[in-house]
Amino acid sequence: MQGKNLAYDVIWSEPALDVLSTFDLKTKTKIMDKVEFYLSNNPIQLSKPLKGLFAGLYSYRVGKIRIIFAIKNNTLVVARIGMRKDVYET
């Protein structure tokens, strides 16, 4: 019996990709790997649900960087990426 791949599909928003492109290659690779190969397999347990203006979204930490995302059906939608002090600004 083969195991099912339960990983969520990942979609990167344009604003998230814009910020991602500003990081050095090592940081960019680390963020993408953490999201694509780690977070996408278990997003609810690995992240923190947000409140207030960001209710319905989740936060995942990679070092000092926060990844803000939504879960829609079997898709993880990365909405924002940034340093903690900046990522929650509206």
Secondary structure, 3 states (H helix, E strand, C coil): CCCCCCCCEEEECHHHHHHHCCCCHHHHHHHHHHHHHHHHHCHHHHCEECCHHHCCCEEEEECCEEEEEEEECCEEEEEEEEEHHHHCCC
